């Protein structure tokens, strides 16, 4: 009789552990899912426009991943041609229209300001 109670307790414990594991796994984020910023209203992804996902530059090959499609420099994405590629931007030309895709659309680049040095000695250099 005690063996049957032990088996039942073991099965019950196993079921509780499985249920707890499943509940924990539901709270985990999918690491392969695109960033939430790409799905924001007004973004190119939300409007269905092309999205620059990655850039691969080497001396012999320049390729952009645009909305899941590999496009070599000079190659076509739909009716547009990839005419310029940098480490963070791709420029598509479709007739007279130019589309610049940014790898980091939410990042605003600004020129660095002048470094201010305090009189307390921090940041000062000796002459």
Secondary structure, 3 states (H helix, E strand, C coil): CHHHHHHHHHHHHHHHHHHHHHHHHHCCCCCCCCCHHHHCCCCHHHHCCCCEEEEEEECCEEEEEECCEEEECCCEECCEEEEEECCCEEEEEECCEEEEEECCCCCCCCCCCCCCCCCCCCCCCCC
